[in-house]
Amino acid sequence: MARFDTLNQAGMVWDGPAPALKESVLEYTRELEKFLAEIERRAFRMAQIALRDPDDALDVVQDAMLKLARNYASRPSAEWRPLFYRILENGIRDLQRRRSVRKRFMTWMPGAKEDPDNEAQDPLENVAAAGPDIPELLMQGQAMQHLELGLRALPARQREAFMLRNFEGMDVAETATAMGCSEGSVKTHYSRAVHTLREQLGEVW
């Protein structure tokens, strides 16, 4: 992902004259770029699992990065992570809603092609893994494939809570900020997700 391009589009790349101010802005830009570099692979993986399409996932992640840089770069850096994931999840839900509307519309279009098996091919089956920076054992092999299937089957809010807590390592408060809900709701969604996944993956993990 082109993080420099994202920061440039957001107006974060300095071209002014004052050396002291320039250095201050450049330092702030480097801090934001470092943050984006740290989370981009995990964010992409999360979006890819939710959307099942690598191109859509990349678009959503890049859009979330751009919105963070444009609208929240001036916020304390400790707030960037939950803000970013809240933007990302909103983007994922928006795209899923657009897909749903488009699917309903295309059903009624003249000459629409039917899927005889009523089963679209999953793009993830033919795409290499994005390789996020979490333990190799988690991201490789049959166990991860089963986990991805289990995550896709979860309700969206349960999946979001589980992935933010485990993939991104957020605490309950940060997850609540990212999801735009109470800490109690996070605990409920997370508990239900863990219970379901344990039932489904007990023989694999």
VMD Tcl script that draws the C-alpha trace (Angstrom):
set ca {
  {0.00 0.00 0.00}
  {1.25 3.48 -0.84}
  {1.21 5.18 2.55}
  {3.11 8.21 1.23}
  {0.46 8.69 -1.42}
  {-2.23 8.45 1.26}
  {-0.55 11.13 3.36}
  {0.04 13.27 0.27}
  {-3.65 13.09 -0.70}
  {-4.55 14.04 2.84}
  {-2.37 17.15 2.66}
  {0.13 15.80 5.20}
  {3.23 16.19 2.99}
  {4.93 19.52 3.76}
  {5.88 22.03 1.07}
  {6.02 25.23 3.15}
  {9.05 27.46 3.84}
  {9.65 27.71 7.63}
  {12.41 25.19 8.59}
  {11.34 24.73 12.26}
  {7.69 24.27 11.37}
  {8.66 22.05 8.48}
  {10.61 19.74 10.79}
  {7.72 19.61 13.24}
  {5.26 18.68 10.50}
  {7.64 16.11 9.04}
  {8.08 14.50 12.46}
  {4.31 14.29 12.88}
  {3.97 12.87 9.39}
  {6.62 10.23 10.10}
  {4.78 9.21 13.27}
  {1.52 8.80 11.38}
  {3.21 6.90 8.57}
  {4.81 4.56 11.11}
  {1.40 3.91 12.66}
  {-0.15 3.15 9.26}
  {2.73 0.82 8.42}
  {2.18 -1.11 11.65}
  {-1.53 -1.72 11.14}
  {-1.96 -1.95 7.36}
  {-1.41 -5.72 6.96}
  {-3.63 -6.70 9.87}
  {-6.28 -4.22 8.74}
  {-6.15 -5.67 5.22}
  {-6.53 -9.20 6.54}
  {-9.51 -8.21 8.66}
  {-11.18 -6.46 5.73}
  {-10.40 -9.40 3.45}
  {-12.07 -11.88 5.80}
  {-15.14 -9.67 6.13}
  {-15.47 -8.80 2.42}
  {-14.00 -11.95 0.81}
  {-12.46 -9.88 -1.96}
  {-8.84 -8.62 -1.87}
  {-9.48 -5.65 -4.16}
  {-12.45 -4.43 -2.12}
  {-10.48 -4.98 1.08}
  {-7.55 -2.93 -0.23}
  {-9.86 -0.10 -1.28}
  {-11.57 -0.01 2.11}
  {-8.28 -0.02 4.04}
  {-6.75 2.72 1.91}
  {-9.89 4.82 2.25}
  {-9.79 4.38 6.03}
  {-6.14 5.47 6.08}
  {-6.94 8.54 4.03}
  {-9.87 9.52 6.25}
  {-7.77 9.08 9.38}
  {-5.01 11.27 7.94}
  {-7.44 13.94 6.74}
  {-9.75 14.12 9.73}
  {-7.93 12.83 12.81}
  {-4.18 13.25 12.29}
  {-4.18 16.14 14.76}
  {-5.65 13.94 17.52}
  {-3.25 12.37 20.06}
  {-1.54 9.35 18.54}
  {-2.96 7.11 21.30}
  {-6.41 7.70 19.78}
  {-5.46 6.77 16.22}
  {-5.88 2.98 16.55}
  {-9.50 2.84 17.76}
  {-10.43 5.71 15.45}
  {-8.89 3.94 12.47}
  {-10.70 0.68 13.13}
  {-13.99 2.46 13.65}
  {-13.53 4.12 10.24}
  {-12.52 0.77 8.72}
  {-15.52 -1.11 10.09}
  {-17.86 1.65 8.91}
  {-16.32 1.33 5.46}
  {-16.75 -2.44 5.47}
  {-20.40 -2.15 6.47}
  {-21.04 0.55 3.85}
  {-19.58 -1.65 1.12}
  {-21.57 -4.66 2.31}
  {-24.76 -2.59 2.16}
  {-23.94 -1.40 -1.37}
  {-23.29 -4.99 -2.40}
  {-26.65 -6.05 -0.99}
  {-28.49 -3.30 -2.85}
  {-26.64 -4.07 -6.08}
  {-27.37 -7.78 -5.74}
  {-31.09 -7.16 -5.27}
  {-31.12 -4.77 -8.20}
  {-29.23 -7.13 -10.53}
  {-31.68 -9.91 -9.73}
  {-34.38 -7.94 -11.52}
  {-32.22 -6.76 -14.42}
  {-33.22 -8.20 -17.84}
  {-30.86 -10.92 -18.98}
  {-29.23 -11.35 -15.57}
  {-27.16 -14.53 -15.51}
  {-28.26 -17.11 -13.02}
  {-25.95 -19.11 -10.82}
  {-27.28 -22.67 -11.18}
  {-25.71 -23.76 -7.93}
  {-26.61 -20.50 -6.16}
  {-23.07 -20.46 -4.90}
  {-20.60 -17.76 -5.92}
  {-16.92 -18.65 -5.88}
  {-15.02 -17.31 -2.89}
  {-12.19 -15.02 -4.13}
  {-10.04 -15.93 -1.13}
  {-9.68 -19.46 -2.46}
  {-7.53 -18.22 -5.34}
  {-5.63 -15.42 -3.61}
  {-2.44 -15.74 -1.62}
  {-2.62 -14.78 2.04}
  {-1.66 -11.22 2.90}
  {0.75 -12.34 5.62}
  {-0.01 -10.01 8.55}
  {2.39 -9.50 11.41}
  {0.87 -11.90 13.93}
  {2.23 -15.31 14.94}
  {2.99 -17.55 11.99}
  {1.13 -20.49 13.50}
  {-2.07 -18.45 13.51}
  {-1.80 -17.34 9.92}
  {-0.74 -20.55 8.17}
  {-2.14 -23.89 7.24}
  {-5.40 -25.66 7.74}
  {-6.06 -24.20 11.19}
  {-6.19 -20.65 9.83}
  {-8.46 -21.70 6.98}
  {-10.91 -23.15 9.49}
  {-10.67 -20.00 11.61}
  {-11.40 -17.76 8.61}
  {-14.46 -19.83 7.75}
  {-15.60 -19.64 11.35}
  {-15.11 -15.88 11.46}
  {-17.06 -15.35 8.25}
  {-19.99 -17.24 9.72}
  {-20.13 -15.07 12.83}
  {-22.49 -12.08 13.06}
  {-20.63 -8.94 11.99}
  {-20.37 -7.39 15.46}
  {-19.08 -10.60 17.02}
  {-16.49 -10.97 14.27}
  {-15.43 -7.35 14.72}
  {-15.01 -7.69 18.48}
  {-13.07 -10.94 18.17}
  {-10.69 -9.65 15.50}
  {-10.00 -6.32 17.20}
  {-9.29 -8.04 20.52}
  {-7.19 -10.90 19.14}
  {-5.70 -9.77 15.84}
  {-5.08 -6.15 16.83}
  {-4.59 -6.72 20.57}
  {-6.96 -3.94 21.67}
  {-8.30 -3.84 25.20}
  {-12.03 -3.61 25.93}
  {-12.09 0.19 26.10}
  {-10.24 0.64 22.81}
  {-12.47 -1.93 21.13}
  {-15.57 -0.14 22.39}
  {-14.31 3.12 20.88}
  {-13.52 1.42 17.58}
  {-16.92 -0.28 17.43}
  {-18.87 2.73 18.67}
  {-20.58 0.80 21.47}
  {-20.34 0.24 25.22}
  {-17.68 -1.87 26.89}
  {-20.43 -4.21 28.07}
  {-21.51 -4.77 24.46}
  {-17.92 -5.55 23.48}
  {-17.68 -8.16 26.25}
  {-20.96 -9.74 25.16}
  {-20.04 -9.85 21.45}
  {-16.58 -11.17 22.23}
  {-17.83 -13.84 24.65}
  {-20.38 -15.12 22.14}
  {-17.78 -15.17 19.36}
  {-15.31 -17.14 21.49}
  {-18.01 -19.61 22.54}
  {-19.10 -20.20 18.93}
  {-15.56 -20.54 17.60}
  {-14.58 -22.96 20.36}
  {-17.52 -25.18 19.43}
  {-16.68 -25.05 15.74}
  {-12.88 -25.29 15.92}
  {-12.34 -27.47 18.96}
  {-11.01 -30.37 16.93}
  {-8.75 -28.21 14.76}
  {-7.12 -25.85 17.29}
}
mol new
graphics top color blue
foreach p $ca { graphics top sphere $p radius 0.5 }
foreach p [lrange $ca 0 end-1] q [lrange $ca 1 end] { graphics top cylinder $p $q radius 0.2 }
display resetview
